């Protein structure tokens, strides 16, 4: 199985979607290398960065599910680092 390293940048503008977001991140937790959350109180948003090492289809699935949550934006940047874990 080939995995890639990627970083997801998530902006949460709707706090009502936080519970669903955390549930998704928990479901994909085995692939998450690290997570950093920054509350930007003056703008009433939260900024979250997720470092992930997973097969590309898993990364795309998580990004797609996060992006469908109301009031949440996500962008994913992929590294060129590909590891074969067989």
N, C-alpha and C positions, 0 to 999 in steps of 0.2 A: 504494500500500500504506500503510495507516494503522498507525502504531506508537504504543505507550504507554510511559510511563516507570513502572517499578515497582521495589519493593525486596523481595527475598526474605530472610527471616530463617531460618537453618538451624541446628538444634542437633544435633550429632553425639554420640550416647551410645555407639555401637558403633564402635570404631576399625577393625574389620574391613570396614566399609562405605566407608571413606575412599577407597580406590582406585576403586571404582565411582562414587562421587560426583565425584571429580576427572575421571574420564573423561566423565561427563555434562556437567560445566561446560566441559570442553575442546570437546566437540561443539557446544555453544551459545556458544562464545567470541566469535563475531562480533557477538553481541547484548549482551554484557556490557560495561558502561561501567566498572565498578570492583568490586573484591572486597576485603573485609577479614575476616581470620580472627583470632579471639582464643582462645588456649588457656586454659581455666579449669582449671588443674591440680588445685586443691583439690577440685573436684567431679568431676574426670576426664571432662570434656566439652570440646567445642570449639564455639564460636559463630561462625557465618559470616554476613556480610551481603553480598548481591549486588545491585548496582544494574544494572538491565537496561532496554534500550530496544528493543522488539520488537513485532511484531503480537501481539495479545492471545492468539490461539490458540497461538503459540509459547511465550509466558510460561506459559500454563496447562499445556501439554505438559511443559515442563521441571519445573514445580512438581509435577505429578502423578508424574513419573518419580522425582524426588528423594524424594517422600513415600512411595514404595513400597519404598525401600531399608530394610533392617532396622536398627533403632536410630537412625533419622534422622527428625526432625520438621521440617516446613517450613510457613511462613505467608507469604503474599504480600499486600503492600499496593500498590494501584494509585493512581497520581496521576490527576488529571483532564486532564493534558497529553496531547493526542493530536496527532500530526503526520502530515500526508499527504505521503509521500515519492515522489510519482510524477514 
